[in-house]
Amino acid sequence: MLMRLQVFLSRNGVCSRRKAFDLVRAKRVSVNGQQVAEPSTPVDPRKDKVCVDDKVVAAKAYTYILFNKPQGCVTTREDRFAEKTVFDLLPSEFRHLVPVGRLDKDTEGLLLLTNDGDLTHKLTHPRFNIDKMYRVKMAGTLEPKDRQALESGIVIDGRRTAPARIQDARRAGNDTEFTITIHEGRKRQIRLMVAHIGKKVTFLQRVAQGPLRLGDLKAGRWRELTDKEIQSLQKIVSPVKRDALHEIRTTNL
């Protein structure tokens, strides 16, 4: 998986991206023995030897796991009140990973876990508007006014939710099934939105997050992301949004 030299230096603990830019421009960085002066030079962490002032920069091993979280387990590492956590269902070598966002105990579906902190921030910060799609089963009928309310925004704890998108609504006996796409991640958000229109969610499953799709992965099973999926995740933040992220971090200094 190729990445920019500037990003490689930052991700592997050498310095910030801004300082990495300056390091490369100062011709203090080499790739495979060749001095490099362009910060955007592509490098392959698995194959290329990167040095700063003739010292090798060891590439951190990033792991990306897509897990189909079943109902009944919580998205946390430890919880003395929980009977089961997602880490009880994963191999022990994944205990260092961090869930990218959370799914409540009664919600199932796509859960990404990784030790890539930069990517985690991009996928969870609302500024980046990363879509998350859920399959919903709701008791009762989704009336046109209900749909309009959910899509335009519901006030939860004094703050209106961002616009949502509902698709594929259909009746299923006494229930209604539909998909809803949001980019926020407030606690129990979809359940609270549906409760606001006087209905109750009886089934909730996350089926997509950004470019990732749950597909036919069975509940309780996991798989590693493909190189193509990882690359697609790396590309979802545009240069404009990266500038916005820099503004956020600068403001919080």
C-alpha positions, -999 to 999 in steps of 0.1 A, spaced: 0 0 0 16 32 -12 15 64 9 31 98 6 66 102 22 54 130 44 25 109 57 49 79 63 72 100 85 43 113 105 25 80 110 57 63 122 64 88 149 92 109 134 74 142 137 42 161 126 32 162 89 42 199 88 77 192 102 80 161 79 74 184 50 103 206 61 125 176 68 121 163 32 125 198 17 158 201 37 170 170 19 175 151 52 154 121 40 164 93 17 144 64 2 163 32 -7 196 52 -4 184 80 -27 180 115 -13 145 128 -18 133 164 -17 96 159 -26 73 153 4 46 137 -18 70 110 -31 51 76 -29 67 50 -6 57 14 2 61 8 39 65 -29 33 93 -26 8 111 7 9 139 17 33 133 52 46 160 71 65 162 104 83 197 117 88 209 82 78 188 66 106 163 40 94 126 48 102 109 16 113 74 12 98 47 5 122 25 -24 115 -10 -12 109 -39 -37 112 -74 -32 99 -101 -56 109 -137 -56 97 -159 -74 123 -196 -82 121 -206 -74 157 -235 -96 169 -262 -85 193 -255 -89 230 -219 -78 232 -206 -43 239 -180 -22 220 -154 -18 246 -123 -35 258 -134 -41 294 -168 -36 311 -174 -53 345 -211 -50 339 -210 -66 305 -214 -104 299 -194 -102 267 -173 -76 247 -163 -76 211 -128 -85 222 -140 -117 237 -150 -127 202 -118 -117 185 -83 -134 186 -61 -122 214 -36 -106 190 -62 -80 182 -66 -67 217 -44 -37 209 -68 -25 182 -93 3 188 -130 3 175 -137 30 150 -169 43 166 -193 22 187 -223 1 182 -246 -3 213 -252 -37 228 -284 -44 209 -271 -32 175 -252 -55 152 -231 -51 120 -200 -35 106 -174 -25 131 -139 -15 120 -110 -20 144 -75 -6 138 -44 8 154 -42 36 128 -51 66 149 -51 91 120 -76 71 101 -97 66 132 -100 103 137 -110 109 100 -137 83 102 -152 94 134 -149 132 134 -183 147 122 -165 174 102 -155 148 76 -191 137 69 -183 100 66 -216 82 58 -228 53 79 -256 32 66 -280 11 88 -307 -14 81 -336 -7 104 -367 -27 113 -393 -5 131 -426 -15 146 -455 2 129 -458 23 97 -433 49 84 -457 77 75 -446 104 51 -445 129 79 -423 105 99 -399 101 70 -397 139 65 -390 144 102 -362 118 103 -346 131 71 -347 168 80 -334 163 116 -346 155 151 -337 175 182 -319 152 206 -306 167 239 -311 202 226 -293 197 193 -308 189 159 -294 159 141 -279 164 107 -300 156 76 -304 118 70 -313 98 39 -339 70 40 -341 44 12 -358 11 4 -387 15 28 -411 -14 27 -437 -30 49 -429 -63 65 -461 -75 83 -468 -51 111 -433 -36 108 -415 -13 84 -380 -20 71 -357 7 56 -321 18 53 -310 51 68 -277 69 61 -263 93 86 -228 108 92 -230 115 129 -224 90 156 -243 101 187 -251 75 214 -281 55 203 -289 81 177 -311 62 154 -331 46 182 -337 80 197 -346 95 163 -372 68 158 -385 71 194 -390 108 187 -417 100 160 -434 76 185 -421 43 171 -396 17 183 -366 1 165 -368 -37 168 -337 -45 147 -307 -23 138 -276 -33 118 -248 -12 104 -241 -23 68 -217 3 56 -192 29 68 -176 51 43 -164 29 14 -166 -3 35 -195 -28 31 -205 -56 54 -214 -79 26 -221 -115 35 -198 -116 65 -216 -136 91 -223 -123 126 -194 -129 150 -169 -133 121 -141 -110 111 -117 -105 82 -88 -82 74 -93 -54 50 -80 -58 15 -53 -34 2 -80 -19 -21 -103 -12 9 -74 4 28 -65 26 -1 -102 37 -5 -103 46 32 -71 67 28 -87 86 -1 -120 96 15 -106 129 30 -102 155 4 -74 182 6 -101 207 16 -111 186 45 -75 180 55 -71 218 57 -102 219 79 -87 193 102 -55 214 105 -77 243 115 -94 222 142 -61 210 156 -46 245 155 -76 260 173 -74 234 200 -37 239 207 
